[in-house]
Amino acid sequence: MVSFRHVVIVNKDKGLTSREVDVAIKEIYGCKKAGHAGTLDPNTTGLLAICLDEATKLMPLLMGSDKEYEGIIYLHKDISLSELKRQIKKHFIGEITQVPPVKSRVSRKERKRIIYSFDILKKDGKNIFFRTKVQAGTYIRKLAYDLGQKIKTGAHLKELNRTHVANIGINQSHFLKEIKERPYESLIDIENVFDFAKKIEIKNSSIKKVIHGLPIFSEDIISSDNAEKDEYVCIKNSGKILALGKIIKDGKEKKIKVDRVLSFNR
């Protein structure tokens, strides 16, 4: 029997909405909940992490994680490769200011985002093949548009494929057809998926506090990763994730709010 403390890593086909993938996964496994972390629009392919049942409580960790994409930007007018690279290095590496596109679900206000890398893989005429690693919440279509404006050629995103979310790579994903054929081979335990997240290991005597949603303090903790105020952490015991927590007070005297408690078998 599946406990549904699992995540399924889907390689989404073009034409499907992220919501349609959720519904398909829910039907395959017969679980109560299935939710994706980080929406891909219908024309975008690639990695879509679908959390099942209890794993949905950990979705904020994936939503706030860095993403990596590969794709093609089409330039409306040609420009030399050296000039393109120069402009990218000057204006599109590090912290940038971005206004969400008109069709986005968030307020269209300027916001800061970090572009960790923006590499040109090759140039074929006006087609620019690229790879970029970005902070969560960065709009790649808007990034392509803004690049076109900056280099004064105009540009739009022609193709996009998400290749990484946090430490999860596209090589770990499966197409829906494959998942339907071998569903249980596609399940990944949350302990393996969320090993990138910062952790707080608590004492056995503090498990009941977590189960009842009470805050935990320094005296409850065996070990902890360095986490900043308001940052999410996995609260664990014996390597098993018990809850999602948020740092209320860091430093020597810690205080962690228990945000979402997961069901588990001891």
C-alpha positions in Angstrom: 0.0 0.0 0.0 1.3 3.5 -0.9 1.6 5.9 2.0 1.6 8.9 -0.4 4.5 10.6 1.3 5.8 10.7 -2.2 6.6 12.9 -5.2 6.3 12.0 -8.9 8.7 13.8 -11.3 6.9 14.3 -14.6 8.4 15.2 -17.9 5.5 17.3 -19.2 4.6 17.1 -22.8 3.8 20.2 -24.8 0.1 21.1 -25.0 -0.8 19.9 -21.4 -1.6 22.3 -18.6 0.1 21.7 -15.3 -3.4 21.2 -13.8 -4.2 18.5 -16.3 -1.0 16.7 -15.3 -2.2 16.9 -11.6 -5.5 15.3 -12.5 -3.9 12.6 -14.5 -1.5 11.7 -11.7 -4.3 11.7 -9.1 -6.3 9.2 -11.3 -3.2 7.0 -11.8 -2.5 6.6 -8.0 -6.0 7.1 -6.6 -4.7 9.6 -4.1 -6.7 12.4 -2.5 -4.4 15.2 -3.4 -1.9 15.8 -6.2 -0.4 19.3 -6.7 2.5 20.6 -8.8 5.2 22.9 -7.5 6.0 25.6 -10.1 3.5 25.9 -13.0 4.6 25.3 -16.6 2.4 26.9 -19.3 1.0 24.5 -22.0 3.8 25.4 -24.5 6.6 24.7 -22.0 7.9 21.2 -21.6 10.0 19.5 -18.9 10.3 18.9 -15.2 7.1 19.1 -13.2 7.3 17.9 -9.6 3.9 16.5 -8.5 3.4 16.1 -4.7 1.0 13.4 -3.5 -1.2 13.7 -0.4 1.1 14.4 2.6 3.9 15.5 0.4 1.8 18.5 -0.7 2.5 20.0 2.7 6.2 20.4 1.7 5.4 22.2 -1.6 6.7 25.6 -0.3 10.2 24.2 -0.3 10.0 23.4 -4.0 8.1 26.6 -4.9 10.9 28.7 -3.4 13.7 26.7 -5.1 16.0 27.7 -7.9 15.0 26.5 -11.4 17.0 25.7 -14.5 15.8 26.0 -18.1 17.0 25.3 -21.6 15.3 26.8 -24.7 15.4 28.9 -27.9 15.1 32.7 -28.1 14.3 34.0 -31.5 15.8 37.4 -32.4 13.7 39.6 -34.6 16.9 41.1 -36.1 20.3 39.5 -36.2 23.2 40.5 -33.9 26.7 39.1 -33.5 27.3 36.3 -31.0 30.0 38.3 -29.2 27.7 41.4 -28.8 24.9 39.2 -27.5 27.1 37.6 -24.9 28.5 41.0 -23.9 25.0 42.4 -23.3 23.9 39.3 -21.4 26.9 39.5 -19.1 26.4 43.2 -18.6 22.6 43.3 -18.0 21.3 39.8 -17.3 23.6 38.2 -14.8 23.1 38.7 -11.1 20.2 40.7 -9.6 17.8 42.1 -12.2 14.5 44.0 -12.1 11.6 42.3 -13.8 7.9 43.2 -14.2 5.7 40.1 -14.5 4.0 39.7 -17.9 0.4 40.8 -18.4 -1.1 37.3 -18.2 0.6 36.4 -14.9 -1.4 35.9 -11.8 0.7 38.2 -9.7 0.7 41.9 -9.3 2.5 43.6 -12.2 5.0 45.5 -10.0 8.8 45.6 -10.4 10.6 43.0 -8.4 14.1 41.8 -7.9 15.2 38.4 -9.1 18.6 36.7 -9.4 19.9 35.2 -12.6 22.7 32.8 -11.6 23.8 31.9 -15.1 22.7 32.7 -18.7 24.7 30.7 -21.2 24.5 30.7 -24.9 24.8 27.1 -26.1 24.9 27.9 -29.8 23.6 30.4 -32.3 21.9 29.3 -35.5 21.0 32.4 -37.5 18.4 34.3 -35.3 17.8 31.2 -33.1 19.7 31.5 -29.8 19.9 28.2 -27.9 20.4 29.0 -24.2 20.6 27.6 -20.7 19.8 29.6 -17.6 19.6 29.1 -13.9 17.3 31.5 -12.0 15.7 32.3 -8.7 12.2 31.1 -8.2 9.6 33.4 -9.6 11.7 34.5 -12.6 9.6 34.7 -15.9 11.7 33.3 -18.7 9.4 34.6 -21.4 9.8 38.1 -20.0 13.5 37.6 -19.7 13.7 36.8 -23.5 11.5 39.9 -24.2 13.6 42.1 -22.0 16.8 40.9 -23.7 15.3 41.8 -27.1 14.5 45.3 -25.8 18.0 45.8 -24.4 19.8 44.7 -27.6 17.3 46.7 -29.7 16.5 43.8 -32.0 13.3 42.5 -30.4 13.1 38.9 -29.3 10.6 36.3 -28.1 10.9 32.9 -26.5 10.4 30.2 -29.1 10.8 27.0 -27.0 11.3 26.3 -23.3 12.1 23.2 -21.3 12.6 23.1 -17.5 15.6 20.9 -16.7 16.0 21.3 -12.9 14.0 22.2 -9.8 16.3 22.5 -6.7 18.4 19.3 -6.9 15.9 17.4 -9.0 17.1 16.8 -12.6 15.2 16.0 -15.8 17.0 12.6 -15.8 14.8 11.6 -12.8 11.6 12.4 -14.6 9.1 10.2 -16.6 6.6 10.9 -19.2 2.9 10.4 -18.3 2.7 7.3 -20.6 5.6 5.7 -18.7 4.1 6.5 -15.3 0.8 4.9 -16.4 2.7 1.7 -17.4 4.9 1.5 -14.3 3.4 3.7 -11.7 5.2 2.5 -8.6 8.6 2.8 -10.2 8.0 6.5 -10.6 7.4 7.3 -6.9 10.1 9.0 -4.9 10.1 9.2 -1.1 9.9 12.7 0.3 13.1 12.1 2.3 15.0 11.6 -1.0 13.3 14.5 -2.8 13.7 17.1 -0.1 17.3 16.2 0.9 18.3 19.6 -0.5 16.2 21.5 2.2 17.7 22.7 5.4 16.9 20.4 8.4 16.3 20.4 12.1 16.8 17.0 13.8 14.8 16.8 17.1 15.0 14.6 20.1 12.6 11.7 20.6 11.2 13.5 23.6 10.1 16.4 21.4 8.1 14.4 18.8 4.8 15.0 20.6 5.4 18.7 20.6 5.7 18.6 16.9 2.7 16.4 16.4 0.6 18.9 18.4 2.0 21.9 16.4 3.8 23.4 19.3 7.0 25.5 18.6 10.3 23.9 19.2 13.4 25.5 20.8 17.1 24.9 21.2 16.6 22.4 23.9 14.5 20.2 21.6 17.2 20.1 18.9 19.9 17.5 18.3 21.4 19.2 15.2 20.4 21.8 12.8 21.5 23.4 9.5 22.2 27.1 9.4 18.9 28.7 8.5 17.8 32.4 8.5 14.7 34.0 10.1 11.5 33.2 8.1 13.2 30.4 6.2 11.4 27.0 5.8 13.1 23.9 7.3 12.3 20.2 7.4 11.8 19.0 11.0 13.1 15.5 11.3 13.6 12.6 13.7 15.8 9.6 12.9 16.0 10.9 9.3 12.2 11.0 8.8 10.4 14.2 8.0 7.8 15.0 10.6 6.8 18.5 9.7 7.5 21.7 7.8 8.8 24.4 10.0 9.7 28.1 9.8 12.5 29.8 11.6 11.0 32.5 13.9 14.3 33.2 15.8 17.7 32.1 14.7 21.1 32.4 16.3 22.1 30.6 19.5 18.6 30.5 20.9 16.4 29.0 18.2 12.6 29.1 17.9 10.9 27.1 15.1 7.2 27.4 14.3 5.7 24.1 13.3 3.9 25.1 10.1 2.5 21.8 8.7 2.5 18.4 10.4 2.8 15.3 8.2 1.2 12.0 8.9 3.7 9.3 9.5 4.2 5.8 10.9 6.6 5.5 13.8 
